[in-house]
Amino acid sequence: MLHARDRRDRLAAGSCVSRVVECAGYLADESVFNLVRDGIAGVMAERAIAAPVYVCHSLGCFVGLDAASREADAIVIAINMPASPWHGFRRACITAARMTQIASTQGIAEATIFRDSWVYFGRPGIDDLSRQRLKHIHRQTNCYATPRRQDTALFLKTVMLEHRPKGPHLPRVLLVQGDHDTIAPAHHANLLRKRLPHSVLVSLKGGHVLPVTHPQEVVREVDRFLSMN
């Protein structure tokens, strides 16, 4: 690995600056990458990566993979990718139904806590330590707040991409999954491998927003992947 000074020199010379495209998922925005953005950029510089890099989360992975198939030498970092758009949407609807039930019996605040606990930590309950982590997280990201028009558009786009012929290129793909992810569950890993047989899949002990809850681990896996490729 290059020293920090060498990395700065390379960046200053513009010799290894890659084009990074961020593709956020349903209900999320680009702030989902706030905690991994600099780390991934640093890894790209250290590895002298000049190829386009798509850093994607959840449904955004389908958009990034489609775009990367149309660019030579592209790399995709797919984080918390569902086996298909329909798989992810169905799991999200199950969580939303449970939220509605909790909101009607215990109030909106409890329903919000339930949602955050599932999404961020992959469990139905939340303890004091998790509450403190959420406060810190919410100061740095706006993801998973309220549904927006672009969320519906994203889902429809991913469904259409399922039937769109892919481009001529086969991008290198790192799949980073949370072993407690309720939207893209670990037991769907075999379905992902069938979809992307040449990808590398790694699992982290987390929920559906690994770039937010496990940023250092995500950057470490990106670095490891690029060192082997």
C-alpha positions as CSV (number, residue, x, y, z in Angstrom):
1,M,0.0,0.0,0.0
2,L,1.3,3.4,-0.9
3,H,2.2,5.9,1.9
4,A,-0.1,9.0,2.4
5,R,2.5,11.2,0.8
6,D,2.8,9.0,-2.3
7,R,-1.0,9.0,-2.6
8,R,-1.1,12.8,-2.4
9,D,1.6,13.1,-5.1
10,R,-0.4,10.8,-7.4
11,L,-3.6,12.7,-6.8
12,A,-1.9,16.0,-7.4
13,A,-0.4,14.7,-10.7
14,G,-3.8,13.4,-11.7
15,S,-2.2,10.1,-12.7
16,C,-4.7,7.7,-11.0
17,V,-7.9,9.6,-10.6
18,S,-10.8,7.3,-11.5
19,R,-14.3,8.4,-12.3
20,V,-16.5,7.4,-9.4
21,V,-20.3,7.2,-9.9
22,E,-22.6,6.8,-6.9
23,C,-25.9,5.0,-7.3
24,A,-28.1,5.2,-4.2
25,G,-31.0,2.9,-3.5
26,Y,-34.7,3.2,-2.7
27,L,-35.5,5.9,-0.1
28,A,-31.8,6.7,0.1
29,D,-29.7,9.5,-1.4
30,E,-26.0,10.0,-2.1
31,S,-25.5,10.8,1.6
32,V,-25.6,7.0,2.2
33,F,-22.0,7.1,0.9
34,N,-20.8,10.0,3.1
35,L,-18.8,7.8,5.5
36,V,-17.1,5.6,2.8
37,R,-16.6,8.2,0.0
38,D,-13.1,9.5,1.0
39,G,-11.9,6.0,2.0
40,I,-12.9,4.5,-1.4
41,A,-11.3,7.4,-3.2
42,G,-8.2,6.9,-1.2
43,V,-8.1,3.2,-2.1
44,M,-8.5,4.0,-5.8
45,A,-5.6,6.4,-5.6
46,E,-3.4,3.9,-3.8
47,R,-4.2,1.2,-6.3
48,A,-3.7,3.6,-9.2
49,I,-7.2,2.7,-10.5
50,A,-8.1,4.8,-13.6
51,A,-11.1,2.7,-14.7
52,P,-14.7,4.0,-14.0
53,V,-15.9,2.8,-10.6
54,Y,-19.6,2.5,-9.7
55,V,-20.3,2.5,-6.0
56,C,-23.9,1.3,-5.5
57,H,-26.3,0.5,-2.8
58,S,-29.4,-1.6,-2.8
59,L,-31.6,-1.0,-5.9
60,G,-28.9,1.4,-7.1
61,C,-26.8,-1.7,-7.8
62,F,-29.0,-2.6,-10.8
63,V,-28.5,0.8,-12.3
64,G,-24.7,0.7,-11.7
65,L,-24.3,-2.8,-13.1
66,D,-26.2,-1.9,-16.3
67,A,-24.1,1.3,-16.8
68,A,-20.9,-0.5,-16.1
69,S,-21.7,-3.2,-18.7
70,R,-21.4,-0.4,-21.3
71,E,-18.0,0.8,-20.3
72,A,-14.7,-1.0,-20.8
73,D,-12.8,-2.0,-17.6
74,A,-15.5,-0.7,-15.3
75,I,-15.6,-1.8,-11.6
76,V,-18.8,-2.2,-9.5
77,I,-18.9,-2.1,-5.8
78,A,-22.4,-3.4,-5.1
79,I,-23.4,-3.0,-1.4
80,N,-26.5,-4.7,0.0
81,M,-27.8,-5.7,-3.4
82,P,-31.1,-7.7,-3.5
83,A,-31.4,-10.8,-5.7
84,S,-33.8,-8.9,-7.9
85,P,-35.7,-5.6,-7.7
86,W,-38.9,-7.6,-6.9
87,H,-37.1,-9.4,-4.1
88,G,-36.0,-6.2,-2.5
89,F,-39.4,-4.5,-3.0
90,R,-41.3,-7.4,-1.5
91,R,-39.1,-7.5,1.6
92,A,-39.5,-3.7,2.0
93,C,-43.2,-4.0,1.8
94,I,-43.2,-6.6,4.6
95,T,-41.3,-4.2,6.8
96,A,-43.6,-1.3,5.8
97,A,-46.7,-3.4,6.8
98,R,-45.2,-4.2,10.2
99,M,-44.4,-0.5,10.6
100,T,-48.1,0.4,9.9
101,Q,-49.2,-2.1,12.5
102,I,-46.9,-0.7,15.1
103,A,-47.8,2.9,14.3
104,S,-51.5,2.1,14.7
105,T,-51.0,0.4,18.1
106,Q,-47.9,2.1,19.6
107,G,-47.5,5.3,17.7
108,I,-45.4,6.7,14.9
109,A,-42.3,7.1,17.0
110,E,-42.2,3.4,17.8
111,A,-42.7,2.6,14.2
112,T,-39.8,4.7,13.2
113,I,-37.6,3.1,15.8
114,F,-38.6,-0.3,14.4
115,R,-37.8,0.8,10.9
116,D,-34.4,2.2,11.8
117,S,-33.5,-0.9,13.9
118,W,-34.3,-3.2,11.0
119,V,-32.6,-1.1,8.3
120,Y,-29.5,-0.1,10.2
121,F,-28.9,-3.0,12.5
122,G,-31.0,-5.9,11.1
123,R,-33.0,-6.6,14.2
124,P,-36.5,-5.6,15.5
125,G,-35.4,-4.1,18.8
126,I,-33.0,-1.3,19.6
127,D,-30.8,-0.8,22.7
128,D,-29.3,2.4,24.2
129,L,-26.0,1.9,22.4
130,S,-27.8,1.6,19.1
131,R,-29.8,4.7,19.9
132,Q,-26.5,6.6,20.4
133,R,-25.1,5.2,17.1
134,L,-28.3,6.3,15.3
135,K,-28.0,9.9,16.6
136,H,-24.4,10.0,15.2
137,I,-25.5,8.4,11.9
138,H,-28.5,10.7,11.4
139,R,-26.2,13.8,11.6
140,Q,-24.2,12.6,8.6
141,T,-26.8,11.0,6.3
142,N,-30.4,11.7,5.2
143,C,-31.0,8.2,3.9
144,Y,-34.2,6.3,4.7
145,A,-36.3,9.4,5.7
146,T,-39.5,9.7,3.6
147,P,-40.6,8.3,0.2
148,R,-40.1,10.6,-2.8
149,R,-41.1,10.6,-6.4
150,Q,-37.6,9.6,-7.5
151,D,-37.9,6.4,-5.4
152,T,-40.8,5.2,-7.4
153,A,-38.9,6.1,-10.6
154,L,-35.9,4.2,-9.4
155,F,-37.9,1.0,-8.7
156,L,-39.6,1.2,-12.1
157,K,-36.2,1.8,-13.8
158,T,-34.7,-1.3,-12.1
159,V,-37.6,-3.4,-13.2
160,M,-37.2,-2.3,-16.8
161,L,-33.5,-2.9,-16.6
162,E,-34.2,-6.6,-15.9
163,H,-35.5,-6.9,-19.5
164,R,-32.9,-4.6,-21.1
165,P,-30.0,-6.3,-22.9
166,K,-26.7,-5.7,-21.1
167,G,-23.8,-4.0,-22.7
168,P,-20.8,-5.8,-24.2
169,H,-18.5,-5.5,-21.2
170,L,-18.3,-7.7,-18.1
171,P,-17.4,-5.4,-15.2
172,R,-15.5,-6.6,-12.1
173,V,-17.9,-6.8,-9.3
174,L,-17.5,-6.9,-5.5
175,L,-20.7,-7.8,-3.6
176,V,-20.8,-6.7,0.0
177,Q,-23.7,-8.1,1.9
178,G,-24.9,-7.7,5.5
179,D,-25.5,-11.0,7.3
180,H,-28.5,-9.5,9.1
181,D,-29.9,-7.6,6.1
182,T,-33.7,-8.0,6.0
183,I,-34.1,-6.4,2.5
184,A,-31.3,-8.3,0.8
185,P,-31.0,-11.3,3.1
186,A,-27.9,-13.5,3.3
187,H,-29.8,-16.6,2.2
188,H,-30.3,-15.0,-1.2
189,A,-26.5,-15.2,-1.8
190,N,-26.9,-18.1,-4.2
191,L,-29.4,-16.2,-6.3
192,L,-26.9,-13.3,-6.5
193,R,-24.1,-15.7,-7.5
194,K,-26.3,-17.0,-10.4
195,R,-26.9,-13.4,-11.5
196,L,-23.3,-12.5,-11.2
197,P,-21.2,-15.7,-11.5
198,H,-17.9,-13.9,-11.8
199,S,-18.3,-11.6,-8.8
200,V,-16.7,-11.8,-5.4
201,L,-19.1,-11.9,-2.5
202,V,-18.2,-11.0,1.1
203,S,-20.4,-10.8,4.2
204,L,-20.2,-8.3,7.0
205,K,-22.0,-8.5,10.4
206,G,-24.6,-5.8,9.7
207,G,-27.9,-4.7,8.3
208,H,-29.0,-3.1,5.1
209,V,-27.0,0.2,5.2
210,L,-23.4,-1.1,5.5
211,P,-21.9,2.1,4.1
212,V,-23.4,3.9,7.1
213,T,-23.0,1.4,9.9
214,H,-19.8,-0.3,8.8
215,P,-17.8,2.2,6.7
216,Q,-14.3,1.1,7.7
217,E,-15.1,-2.6,7.0
218,V,-16.6,-1.7,3.6
219,V,-13.5,0.3,2.6
220,R,-11.3,-2.5,3.8
221,E,-13.1,-5.0,1.6
222,V,-12.9,-2.7,-1.4
223,D,-9.1,-2.4,-0.8
224,R,-8.8,-6.2,-0.5
225,F,-10.8,-6.8,-3.7
226,L,-8.8,-4.4,-5.7
227,S,-5.5,-5.8,-4.4
228,M,-6.5,-9.2,-5.8
229,N,-7.7,-7.8,-9.1
